[in-house]
């Protein structure tokens, strides 16, 4: 009997694997061109054009708005604290809840595994370029989230809907520009695809892998069902329910992860100066890594762009739900997001990897040694990705893999509930508002949680990642067209704040 059961289980697993393989092949054949188009490099370089698109946009907005991210940090923090919040303003969540919700969509596996990949390929110098790109991305978030609030729809029952699909439509009409509706529909389609894949299936899949790595192997659909149940319990209540969860989960997981990193750094306090020296020297010389200085720059810019999603337009959907009558205030709040995500959390990961000396260097020259393939820096134990981060923390704290597993689960869960809201708003833009239409999307989203945890759908995830960055192509076109409107809002608000017309409520 036991033999028969084992044989049946083996057959079922084989059939499931073959189904995975078939789905993979179908997706690879039909969508490979789209993935290649989005992630292809500039001719003759190893630099993805989509990263250049995001970074150039960030530089343009930084210069156009007079380095806004360095001038208004104090006021942005005051807004998050609620100093200027009028409870009677239209909207569904506070400034802090909107920030926490948007952060929960960006602070995730990229901060743990993605940074490790960047450091592994680009060396310590990638950290410098990652921080620089994160600082520039603050201006992009400011631009898109100001527009998100300005052009949102406010309904009689108190709910709001906003995001790029609304400012592309209304803003283009206001300026007499053609093509806004087409861009809005394209953005919405890409957003739904990205929400179901990278914002859902990939998160569930990685969470299952981390949990099974600690607890031992077991079927992925079990993890999927648990996550689907938890996700549905939160998202059924809409943005207010999501915000109530994220305002608790995001600070907890941030303090847990950054706090542990700071403990590791403190345990190696004598190497802090050396680590920063490696970052600055590696940024301009490469210290022998694959691709040298250019390799470090590419990896740093790529990691920042992929981590904080500045320019993708997703965060504008969450920030649009804020209670305010001043669009510019949420632009101020939103610019804190890349700073927290990239400059703080990503940098903590990078510092721990560098300071625990996971990267192997030549003791005579100080140059980093490459692996056998010559594609990345040799690491202690030949680890990479999340394994490299885990090894770095585990080298000083033996039980850290358990903390990392908890962090991954929290990051994955918070990312899923936030991206469900992004996908939902794109869905209702295309198909109309209404409880039944919303419920249909929420059920579909939860089904994809189970599929993601139970399957190995590589090309499906690649396609959804490409869809997320296709959102950026559409969104940044809109930001260029509408940035004069943001400037007008900025000048008006700054003038009224200076004159004392805008007062504190708390």
One Martini backbone bead per residue (centre of mass of N, CA, C, O) as a GRO file, in nm:
protein
  506
    1UNK     BB    1   0.060   0.062  -0.022
    2UNK     BB    2   0.297   0.255   0.015
    3UNK     BB    3   0.402   0.215  -0.276
    4UNK     BB    4   0.151   0.324  -0.421
    5UNK     BB    5   0.151   0.604  -0.297
    6UNK     BB    6   0.434   0.681  -0.390
    7UNK     BB    7   0.378   0.643  -0.692
    8UNK     BB    8   0.147   0.851  -0.712
    9UNK     BB    9   0.309   1.093  -0.614
   10UNK     BB   10   0.522   1.081  -0.838
   11UNK     BB   11   0.325   1.115  -1.074
   12UNK     BB   12   0.206   1.384  -0.984
   13UNK     BB   13   0.476   1.535  -0.987
   14UNK     BB   14   0.542   1.482  -1.285
   15UNK     BB   15   0.288   1.620  -1.400
   16UNK     BB   16   0.340   1.895  -1.272
   17UNK     BB   17   0.612   1.940  -1.411
   18UNK     BB   18   0.505   1.916  -1.701
   19UNK     BB   19   0.314   2.154  -1.674
   20UNK     BB   20   0.525   2.362  -1.614
   21UNK     BB   21   0.683   2.318  -1.877
   22UNK     BB   22   0.453   2.393  -2.069
   23UNK     BB   23   0.402   2.678  -1.965
   24UNK     BB   24   0.686   2.778  -2.006
   25UNK     BB   25   0.697   2.732  -2.314
   26UNK     BB   26   0.459   2.906  -2.397
   27UNK     BB   27   0.566   3.171  -2.275
   28UNK     BB   28   0.843   3.180  -2.409
   29UNK     BB   29   0.732   3.184  -2.705
   30UNK     BB   30   0.518   3.439  -2.669
   31UNK     BB   31   0.711   3.652  -2.464
   32UNK     BB   32   1.017   3.680  -2.521
   33UNK     BB   33   1.022   3.946  -2.689
   34UNK     BB   34   0.925   4.133  -2.457
   35UNK     BB   35   1.148   4.079  -2.255
   36UNK     BB   36   1.383   4.157  -2.442
   37UNK     BB   37   1.294   4.447  -2.495
   38UNK     BB   38   1.299   4.558  -2.197
   39UNK     BB   39   1.603   4.407  -2.117
   40UNK     BB   40   1.774   4.535  -2.310
   41UNK     BB   41   2.061   4.665  -2.440
   42UNK     BB   42   2.268   4.879  -2.522
   43UNK     BB   43   2.457   4.910  -2.776
   44UNK     BB   44   2.765   4.772  -2.674
   45UNK     BB   45   2.638   4.695  -2.389
   46UNK     BB   46   2.537   4.618  -2.027
   47UNK     BB   47   2.295   4.836  -2.047
   48UNK     BB   48   1.984   4.878  -1.964
   49UNK     BB   49   1.753   5.083  -2.099
   50UNK     BB   50   1.546   5.097  -1.860
   51UNK     BB   51   1.747   5.213  -1.658
   52UNK     BB   52   1.810   5.468  -1.816
   53UNK     BB   53   1.519   5.576  -1.820
   54UNK     BB   54   1.501   5.608  -1.506
   55UNK     BB   55   1.760   5.777  -1.448
   56UNK     BB   56   1.708   6.014  -1.638
   57UNK     BB   57   1.444   6.097  -1.509
   58UNK     BB   58   1.561   6.156  -1.226
   59UNK     BB   59   1.748   6.384  -1.320
   60UNK     BB   60   1.540   6.573  -1.445
   61UNK     BB   61   1.364   6.611  -1.185
   62UNK     BB   62   1.587   6.717  -1.003
   63UNK     BB   63   1.651   6.973  -1.169
   64UNK     BB   64   1.364   7.095  -1.222
   65UNK     BB   65   1.311   7.092  -0.882
   66UNK     BB   66   1.573   7.180  -0.728
   67UNK     BB   67   1.643   6.948  -0.537
   68UNK     BB   68   1.391   6.865  -0.353
   69UNK     BB   69   1.499   6.619  -0.168
   70UNK     BB   70   1.697   6.836   0.003
   71UNK     BB   71   1.464   7.066   0.102
   72UNK     BB   72   1.193   6.878   0.241
   73UNK     BB   73   1.236   6.672   0.473
   74UNK     BB   74   1.116   6.810   0.724
   75UNK     BB   75   0.824   6.844   0.611
   76UNK     BB   76   0.775   6.548   0.545
   77UNK     BB   77   0.790   6.447   0.839
   78UNK     BB   78   0.559   6.625   0.945
   79UNK     BB   79   0.343   6.491   0.768
   80UNK     BB   80   0.373   6.201   0.875
   81UNK     BB   81   0.300   6.292   1.176
   82UNK     BB   82   0.038   6.504   1.127
   83UNK     BB   83   0.072   6.826   1.149
   84UNK     BB   84  -0.119   6.883   0.858
   85UNK     BB   85  -0.379   6.716   0.933
   86UNK     BB   86  -0.704   6.694   0.800
   87UNK     BB   87  -0.976   6.492   0.881
   88UNK     BB   88  -1.175   6.631   0.646
   89UNK     BB   89  -1.037   6.526   0.422
   90UNK     BB   90  -1.002   6.370   0.145
   91UNK     BB   91  -0.992   6.021   0.195
   92UNK     BB   92  -0.855   5.705   0.358
   93UNK     BB   93  -0.556   5.788   0.450
   94UNK     BB   94  -0.272   5.850   0.585
   95UNK     BB   95   0.043   5.942   0.534
   96UNK     BB   96   0.168   5.699   0.680
   97UNK     BB   97  -0.004   5.476   0.543
   98UNK     BB   98   0.079   5.538   0.253
   99UNK     BB   99   0.381   5.492   0.295
  100UNK     BB  100   0.362   5.200   0.405
  101UNK     BB  101   0.221   5.078   0.158
  102UNK     BB  102   0.436   5.150  -0.055
  103UNK     BB  103   0.675   5.011   0.094
  104UNK     BB  104   0.552   4.719   0.090
  105UNK     BB  105   0.598   4.707  -0.232
  106UNK     BB  106   0.934   4.748  -0.217
  107UNK     BB  107   1.001   4.612   0.041
  108UNK     BB  108   1.207   4.320  -0.018
  109UNK     BB  109   1.381   4.086  -0.189
  110UNK     BB  110   1.565   4.301  -0.323
  111UNK     BB  111   1.706   4.384  -0.046
  112UNK     BB  112   1.837   4.094  -0.018
  113UNK     BB  113   1.904   3.956  -0.301
  114UNK     BB  114   1.963   4.189  -0.506
  115UNK     BB  115   2.206   4.315  -0.361
  116UNK     BB  116   2.383   4.061  -0.363
  117UNK     BB  117   2.407   4.051  -0.669
  118UNK     BB  118   2.535   4.331  -0.710
  119UNK     BB  119   2.787   4.278  -0.529
  120UNK     BB  120   2.880   4.014  -0.671
  121UNK     BB  121   2.930   4.168  -0.949
  122UNK     BB  122   3.015   4.490  -0.863
  123UNK     BB  123   3.075   4.516  -0.587
  124UNK     BB  124   3.101   4.764  -0.351
  125UNK     BB  125   3.059   5.005  -0.562
  126UNK     BB  126   2.751   4.961  -0.614
  127UNK     BB  127   2.652   5.115  -0.362
  128UNK     BB  128   2.701   5.404  -0.453
  129UNK     BB  129   2.510   5.397  -0.709
  130UNK     BB  130   2.260   5.314  -0.553
  131UNK     BB  131   2.237   5.566  -0.376
  132UNK     BB  132   2.228   5.778  -0.602
  133UNK     BB  133   1.974   5.665  -0.745
  134UNK     BB  134   1.790   5.692  -0.496
  135UNK     BB  135   1.810   6.001  -0.466
  136UNK     BB  136   1.697   6.065  -0.751
  137UNK     BB  137   1.421   5.902  -0.720
  138UNK     BB  138   1.276   6.102  -0.531
  139UNK     BB  139   1.178   6.296  -0.762
  140UNK     BB  140   0.992   6.096  -0.903
  141UNK     BB  141   0.798   6.038  -0.669
  142UNK     BB  142   0.706   6.327  -0.635
  143UNK     BB  143   0.574   6.358  -0.914
  144UNK     BB  144   0.370   6.110  -0.927
  145UNK     BB  145   0.219   6.163  -0.645
  146UNK     BB  146   0.108   6.438  -0.704
  147UNK     BB  147  -0.062   6.350  -0.951
  148UNK     BB  148  -0.232   6.132  -0.812
  149UNK     BB  149  -0.393   6.336  -0.634
  150UNK     BB  150  -0.490   6.553  -0.839
  151UNK     BB  151  -0.637   6.310  -1.044
  152UNK     BB  152  -0.835   6.189  -0.871
  153UNK     BB  153  -1.107   5.998  -0.764
  154UNK     BB  154  -1.405   6.111  -0.595
  155UNK     BB  155  -1.642   5.966  -0.386
  156UNK     BB  156  -1.934   5.973  -0.201
  157UNK     BB  157  -1.825   5.728   0.001
  158UNK     BB  158  -1.491   5.817   0.020
  159UNK     BB  159  -1.365   5.702  -0.210
  160UNK     BB  160  -1.063   5.632  -0.405
  161UNK     BB  161  -0.899   5.694  -0.733
  162UNK     BB  162  -0.557   5.638  -0.846
  163UNK     BB  163  -0.308   5.730  -1.088
  164UNK     BB  164  -0.177   5.713  -1.397
  165UNK     BB  165  -0.451   5.660  -1.546
  166UNK     BB  166  -0.562   5.945  -1.452
  167UNK     BB  167  -0.331   6.150  -1.533
  168UNK     BB  168  -0.321   6.070  -1.831
  169UNK     BB  169  -0.610   6.155  -1.895
  170UNK     BB  170  -0.656   6.438  -1.750
  171UNK     BB  171  -0.386   6.584  -1.804
  172UNK     BB  172  -0.387   6.571  -2.114
  173UNK     BB  173  -0.653   6.722  -2.145
  174UNK     BB  174  -0.568   6.986  -2.000
  175UNK     BB  175  -0.312   7.021  -2.218
  176UNK     BB  176  -0.398   6.909  -2.510
  177UNK     BB  177  -0.313   6.606  -2.529
  178UNK     BB  178  -0.247   6.322  -2.685
  179UNK     BB  179  -0.292   5.969  -2.577
  180UNK     BB  180  -0.384   5.924  -2.277
  181UNK     BB  181  -0.580   5.679  -2.294
  182UNK     BB  182  -0.383   5.476  -2.416
  183UNK     BB  183  -0.174   5.488  -2.187
  184UNK     BB  184  -0.372   5.404  -1.958
  185UNK     BB  185  -0.441   5.123  -2.069
  186UNK     BB  186  -0.155   5.013  -2.080
  187UNK     BB  187  -0.089   5.048  -1.784
  188UNK     BB  188  -0.317   4.865  -1.672
  189UNK     BB  189  -0.229   4.604  -1.804
  190UNK     BB  190   0.057   4.593  -1.683
  191UNK     BB  191  -0.035   4.605  -1.384
  192UNK     BB  192  -0.191   4.340  -1.373
  193UNK     BB  193   0.042   4.156  -1.460
  194UNK     BB  194   0.238   4.244  -1.232
  195UNK     BB  195   0.056   4.171  -0.989
  196UNK     BB  196   0.029   3.858  -1.055
  197UNK     BB  197   0.336   3.815  -1.057
  198UNK     BB  198   0.563   3.992  -0.904
  199UNK     BB  199   0.328   4.073  -0.675
  200UNK     BB  200   0.277   3.741  -0.625
  201UNK     BB  201   0.399   3.467  -0.734
  202UNK     BB  202   0.694   3.530  -0.655
  203UNK     BB  203   0.644   3.572  -0.353
  204UNK     BB  204   0.523   3.291  -0.291
  205UNK     BB  205   0.763   3.126  -0.396
  206UNK     BB  206   0.988   3.245  -0.209
  207UNK     BB  207   0.852   3.185   0.060
  208UNK     BB  208   0.844   2.879   0.028
  209UNK     BB  209   1.148   2.834   0.000
  210UNK     BB  210   1.223   2.951   0.280
  211UNK     BB  211   1.046   2.769   0.458
  212UNK     BB  212   1.147   2.488   0.347
  213UNK     BB  213   1.447   2.547   0.432
  214UNK     BB  214   1.367   2.527   0.744
  215UNK     BB  215   1.134   2.284   0.762
  216UNK     BB  216   1.117   2.153   0.491
  217UNK     BB  217   0.980   1.966   0.262
  218UNK     BB  218   0.678   2.078   0.086
  219UNK     BB  219   0.399   2.162  -0.049
  220UNK     BB  220   0.319   2.466  -0.202
  221UNK     BB  221   0.002   2.478  -0.170
  222UNK     BB  222   0.002   2.526   0.132
  223UNK     BB  223   0.126   2.803   0.133
  224UNK     BB  224  -0.078   2.925  -0.068
  225UNK     BB  225  -0.335   2.894   0.107
  226UNK     BB  226  -0.244   3.058   0.348
  227UNK     BB  227  -0.183   3.320   0.196
  228UNK     BB  228  -0.459   3.354   0.059
  229UNK     BB  229  -0.619   3.383   0.323
  230UNK     BB  230  -0.466   3.631   0.435
  231UNK     BB  231  -0.499   3.818   0.194
  232UNK     BB  232  -0.810   3.818   0.177
  233UNK     BB  233  -0.863   3.927   0.468
  234UNK     BB  234  -0.739   4.206   0.389
  235UNK     BB  235  -0.846   4.297   0.090
  236UNK     BB  236  -1.159   4.300   0.141
  237UNK     BB  237  -1.127   4.597   0.298
  238UNK     BB  238  -0.921   4.745   0.147
  239UNK     BB  239  -0.714   5.013   0.201
  240UNK     BB  240  -0.769   5.033   0.505
  241UNK     BB  241  -0.684   4.743   0.573
  242UNK     BB  242  -0.403   4.752   0.447
  243UNK     BB  243  -0.296   4.996   0.615
  244UNK     BB  244  -0.327   4.864   0.898
  245UNK     BB  245  -0.110   4.651   0.836
  246UNK     BB  246   0.137   4.814   0.719
  247UNK     BB  247   0.178   5.008   0.971
  248UNK     BB  248   0.293   4.748   1.128
  249UNK     BB  249   0.479   4.572   0.942
  250UNK     BB  250   0.692   4.769   0.828
  251UNK     BB  251   0.829   4.863   1.090
  252UNK     BB  252   0.897   4.582   1.194
  253UNK     BB  253   1.068   4.476   0.951
  254UNK     BB  254   1.265   4.711   0.948
  255UNK     BB  255   1.376   4.686   1.239
  256UNK     BB  256   1.460   4.391   1.223
  257UNK     BB  257   1.664   4.419   0.986
  258UNK     BB  258   1.828   4.675   1.059
  259UNK     BB  259   1.896   4.592   1.348
  260UNK     BB  260   2.062   4.342   1.274
  261UNK     BB  261   2.268   4.492   1.098
  262UNK     BB  262   2.374   4.683   1.324
  263UNK     BB  263   2.488   4.458   1.499
  264UNK     BB  264   2.695   4.355   1.297
  265UNK     BB  265   2.844   4.624   1.262
  266UNK     BB  266   2.915   4.659   1.566
  267UNK     BB  267   3.087   4.389   1.579
  268UNK     BB  268   3.260   4.553   1.324
  269UNK     BB  269   3.363   4.853   1.386
  270UNK     BB  270   3.669   4.834   1.276
  271UNK     BB  271   3.544   4.807   0.955
  272UNK     BB  272   3.385   5.057   0.861
  273UNK     BB  273   3.598   5.229   0.716
  274UNK     BB  274   3.681   5.011   0.515
  275UNK     BB  275   3.405   4.968   0.379
  276UNK     BB  276   3.378   5.260   0.267
  277UNK     BB  277   3.638   5.245   0.104
  278UNK     BB  278   3.538   5.019  -0.087
  279UNK     BB  279   3.300   5.175  -0.204
  280UNK     BB  280   3.456   5.424  -0.323
  281UNK     BB  281   3.676   5.275  -0.479
  282UNK     BB  282   3.485   5.079  -0.641
  283UNK     BB  283   3.321   5.304  -0.795
  284UNK     BB  284   3.605   5.395  -0.975
  285UNK     BB  285   3.760   5.090  -1.020
  286UNK     BB  286   3.625   4.797  -0.906
  287UNK     BB  287   3.852   4.606  -0.783
  288UNK     BB  288   3.837   4.370  -1.025
  289UNK     BB  289   3.569   4.345  -1.133
  290UNK     BB  290   3.333   4.275  -1.339
  291UNK     BB  291   3.368   4.561  -1.548
  292UNK     BB  292   3.439   4.736  -1.327
  293UNK     BB  293   3.322   5.045  -1.298
  294UNK     BB  294   3.081   4.986  -1.489
  295UNK     BB  295   2.975   4.741  -1.335
  296UNK     BB  296   2.909   4.893  -1.074
  297UNK     BB  297   2.714   5.100  -1.194
  298UNK     BB  298   2.506   4.911  -1.318
  299UNK     BB  299   2.429   4.752  -1.060
  300UNK     BB  300   2.342   4.996  -0.889
  301UNK     BB  301   2.122   5.111  -1.075
  302UNK     BB  302   1.956   4.854  -1.106
  303UNK     BB  303   1.885   4.807  -0.807
  304UNK     BB  304   1.741   5.073  -0.752
  305UNK     BB  305   1.526   5.055  -0.976
  306UNK     BB  306   1.411   4.767  -0.882
  307UNK     BB  307   1.341   4.849  -0.581
  308UNK     BB  308   1.180   5.149  -0.572
  309UNK     BB  309   1.008   5.217  -0.843
  310UNK     BB  310   1.092   5.474  -0.969
  311UNK     BB  311   0.853   5.539  -1.239
  312UNK     BB  312   0.634   5.310  -1.248
  313UNK     BB  313   0.358   5.418  -1.063
  314UNK     BB  314   0.254   5.247  -0.822
  315UNK     BB  315   0.267   5.443  -0.572
  316UNK     BB  316   0.048   5.647  -0.674
  317UNK     BB  317  -0.191   5.465  -0.593
  318UNK     BB  318  -0.150   5.472  -0.284
  319UNK     BB  319  -0.116   5.788  -0.241
  320UNK     BB  320  -0.408   5.868  -0.349
  321UNK     BB  321  -0.559   5.779  -0.064
  322UNK     BB  322  -0.508   6.032   0.079
  323UNK     BB  323  -0.557   6.278   0.327
  324UNK     BB  324  -0.607   6.555   0.108
  325UNK     BB  325  -0.588   6.893  -0.065
  326UNK     BB  326  -0.264   6.861  -0.116
  327UNK     BB  327  -0.075   6.717  -0.349
  328UNK     BB  328   0.222   6.796  -0.258
  329UNK     BB  329   0.233   6.644   0.015
  330UNK     BB  330   0.264   6.354  -0.115
  331UNK     BB  331   0.525   6.413  -0.258
  332UNK     BB  332   0.691   6.456  -0.004
  333UNK     BB  333   0.639   6.178   0.125
  334UNK     BB  334   0.732   5.995  -0.119
  335UNK     BB  335   1.044   6.076  -0.120
  336UNK     BB  336   1.114   5.882   0.126
  337UNK     BB  337   1.106   5.598   0.000
  338UNK     BB  338   1.389   5.562  -0.144
  339UNK     BB  339   1.547   5.621   0.110
  340UNK     BB  340   1.454   5.376   0.274
  341UNK     BB  341   1.491   5.147   0.065
  342UNK     BB  342   1.790   5.221  -0.046
  343UNK     BB  343   1.968   5.394   0.154
  344UNK     BB  344   1.905   5.197   0.395
  345UNK     BB  345   1.831   4.891   0.340
  346UNK     BB  346   2.031   4.823   0.110
  347UNK     BB  347   2.287   4.924   0.260
  348UNK     BB  348   2.279   4.720   0.489
  349UNK     BB  349   2.328   4.472   0.319
  350UNK     BB  350   2.596   4.561   0.194
  351UNK     BB  351   2.758   4.605   0.458
  352UNK     BB  352   2.740   4.317   0.567
  353UNK     BB  353   2.884   4.178   0.331
  354UNK     BB  354   3.148   4.344   0.350
  355UNK     BB  355   3.217   4.330   0.668
  356UNK     BB  356   3.217   3.996   0.657
  357UNK     BB  357   3.389   3.905   0.411
  358UNK     BB  358   3.248   3.742   0.152
  359UNK     BB  359   3.457   3.865  -0.030
  360UNK     BB  360   3.718   3.767  -0.233
  361UNK     BB  361   4.062   3.857  -0.184
  362UNK     BB  362   4.373   3.977  -0.245
  363UNK     BB  363   4.612   4.026  -0.001
  364UNK     BB  364   4.820   4.190  -0.185
  365UNK     BB  365   4.620   4.386  -0.375
  366UNK     BB  366   4.290   4.397  -0.297
  367UNK     BB  367   4.164   4.240  -0.514
  368UNK     BB  368   3.912   4.088  -0.661
  369UNK     BB  369   3.793   3.769  -0.709
  370UNK     BB  370   3.698   3.552  -0.946
  371UNK     BB  371   3.525   3.330  -1.071
  372UNK     BB  372   3.551   3.076  -1.293
  373UNK     BB  373   3.362   3.240  -1.506
  374UNK     BB  374   3.409   3.565  -1.464
  375UNK     BB  375   3.112   3.707  -1.350
  376UNK     BB  376   3.206   3.711  -1.041
  377UNK     BB  377   3.257   3.723  -0.720
  378UNK     BB  378   3.414   3.559  -0.492
  379UNK     BB  379   3.279   3.350  -0.236
  380UNK     BB  380   3.204   3.233   0.055
  381UNK     BB  381   3.079   2.926  -0.044
  382UNK     BB  382   2.950   3.014  -0.321
  383UNK     BB  383   2.750   3.242  -0.287
  384UNK     BB  384   2.415   3.382  -0.360
  385UNK     BB  385   2.209   3.606  -0.295
  386UNK     BB  386   2.033   3.505  -0.028
  387UNK     BB  387   2.275   3.326   0.060
  388UNK     BB  388   2.474   3.560   0.107
  389UNK     BB  389   2.315   3.709   0.323
  390UNK     BB  390   2.286   3.472   0.518
  391UNK     BB  391   2.593   3.425   0.556
  392UNK     BB  392   2.663   3.704   0.666
  393UNK     BB  393   2.482   3.690   0.919
  394UNK     BB  394   2.559   3.389   1.012
  395UNK     BB  395   2.865   3.453   1.086
  396UNK     BB  396   2.751   3.600   1.369
  397UNK     BB  397   2.445   3.473   1.355
  398UNK     BB  398   2.325   3.156   1.365
  399UNK     BB  399   1.995   3.235   1.370
  400UNK     BB  400   1.932   3.418   1.117
  401UNK     BB  401   1.777   3.239   0.908
  402UNK     BB  402   1.509   3.274   1.070
  403UNK     BB  403   1.483   3.579   1.039
  404UNK     BB  404   1.491   3.578   0.730
  405UNK     BB  405   1.238   3.410   0.690
  406UNK     BB  406   1.052   3.615   0.824
  407UNK     BB  407   1.118   3.852   0.641
  408UNK     BB  408   1.029   3.723   0.374
  409UNK     BB  409   0.736   3.673   0.454
  410UNK     BB  410   0.666   3.969   0.515
  411UNK     BB  411   0.751   4.090   0.246
  412UNK     BB  412   0.564   3.916   0.070
  413UNK     BB  413   0.293   3.987   0.200
  414UNK     BB  414   0.305   4.299   0.170
  415UNK     BB  415   0.339   4.299  -0.137
  416UNK     BB  416   0.074   4.155  -0.210
  417UNK     BB  417  -0.135   4.356  -0.084
  418UNK     BB  418  -0.042   4.601  -0.247
  419UNK     BB  419  -0.061   4.480  -0.542
  420UNK     BB  420  -0.364   4.428  -0.527
  421UNK     BB  421  -0.436   4.730  -0.535
  422UNK     BB  422  -0.307   4.802  -0.800
  423UNK     BB  423  -0.465   4.597  -0.973
  424UNK     BB  424  -0.749   4.691  -0.894
  425UNK     BB  425  -0.732   4.985  -1.011
  426UNK     BB  426  -0.680   4.890  -1.299
  427UNK     BB  427  -0.937   4.720  -1.324
  428UNK     BB  428  -1.149   4.956  -1.264
  429UNK     BB  429  -1.062   5.130  -1.500
  430UNK     BB  430  -1.147   4.920  -1.723
  431UNK     BB  431  -1.440   4.794  -1.572
  432UNK     BB  432  -1.516   4.939  -1.321
  433UNK     BB  433  -1.696   5.006  -1.059
  434UNK     BB  434  -1.750   4.765  -0.795
  435UNK     BB  435  -1.791   4.500  -0.587
  436UNK     BB  436  -1.795   4.264  -0.790
  437UNK     BB  437  -1.544   4.344  -0.957
  438UNK     BB  438  -1.353   4.339  -0.716
  439UNK     BB  439  -1.397   4.043  -0.626
  440UNK     BB  440  -1.293   3.908  -0.879
  441UNK     BB  441  -1.000   4.004  -0.852
  442UNK     BB  442  -0.941   3.895  -0.564
  443UNK     BB  443  -0.977   3.597  -0.640
  444UNK     BB  444  -0.770   3.581  -0.864
  445UNK     BB  445  -0.529   3.663  -0.691
  446UNK     BB  446  -0.548   3.417  -0.488
  447UNK     BB  447  -0.505   3.197  -0.699
  448UNK     BB  448  -0.213   3.299  -0.776
  449UNK     BB  449  -0.083   3.232  -0.508
  450UNK     BB  450  -0.099   2.925  -0.535
  451UNK     BB  451   0.045   2.894  -0.805
  452UNK     BB  452   0.314   3.026  -0.720
  453UNK     BB  453   0.386   2.824  -0.482
  454UNK     BB  454   0.349   2.546  -0.673
  455UNK     BB  455   0.543   2.675  -0.888
  456UNK     BB  456   0.784   2.695  -1.185
  457UNK     BB  457   0.744   3.008  -1.350
  458UNK     BB  458   0.972   3.170  -1.502
  459UNK     BB  459   0.851   3.316  -1.764
  460UNK     BB  460   0.615   3.446  -1.612
  461UNK     BB  461   0.791   3.628  -1.433
  462UNK     BB  462   0.946   3.771  -1.657
  463UNK     BB  463   0.694   3.899  -1.784
  464UNK     BB  464   0.597   4.060  -1.532
  465UNK     BB  465   0.852   4.228  -1.503
  466UNK     BB  466   0.824   4.360  -1.780
  467UNK     BB  467   0.549   4.492  -1.717
  468UNK     BB  468   0.645   4.677  -1.489
  469UNK     BB  469   0.853   4.834  -1.682
  470UNK     BB  470   0.637   4.922  -1.886
  471UNK     BB  471   0.504   5.121  -1.698
  472UNK     BB  472   0.748   5.323  -1.706
  473UNK     BB  473   0.731   5.407  -1.997
  474UNK     BB  474   0.452   5.537  -1.975
  475UNK     BB  475   0.480   5.716  -1.719
  476UNK     BB  476   0.724   5.904  -1.802
  477UNK     BB  477   0.586   6.038  -2.032
  478UNK     BB  478   0.376   6.173  -1.846
  479UNK     BB  479   0.574   6.331  -1.662
  480UNK     BB  480   0.694   6.512  -1.878
  481UNK     BB  481   0.415   6.642  -1.961
  482UNK     BB  482   0.330   6.723  -1.632
  483UNK     BB  483   0.555   6.887  -1.472
  484UNK     BB  484   0.443   7.181  -1.484
  485UNK     BB  485   0.209   7.123  -1.285
  486UNK     BB  486   0.385   7.054  -1.042
  487UNK     BB  487   0.530   7.327  -1.029
  488UNK     BB  488   0.279   7.493  -0.970
  489UNK     BB  489   0.206   7.350  -0.706
  490UNK     BB  490   0.473   7.405  -0.558
  491UNK     BB  491   0.468   7.718  -0.563
  492UNK     BB  492   0.200   7.749  -0.416
  493UNK     BB  493   0.263   7.596  -0.154
  494UNK     BB  494   0.527   7.741  -0.071
  495UNK     BB  495   0.397   8.022  -0.047
  496UNK     BB  496   0.176   7.949   0.171
  497UNK     BB  497   0.373   7.840   0.383
  498UNK     BB  498   0.544   8.102   0.415
  499UNK     BB  499   0.287   8.295   0.487
  500UNK     BB  500   0.087   8.100   0.682
  501UNK     BB  501  -0.170   7.968   0.549
  502UNK     BB  502  -0.032   7.708   0.629
  503UNK     BB  503  -0.127   7.500   0.896
  504UNK     BB  504  -0.124   7.347   1.181
  505UNK     BB  505  -0.312   7.077   1.353
  506UNK     BB  506  -0.073   6.956   1.574
   0.00000   0.00000   0.00000
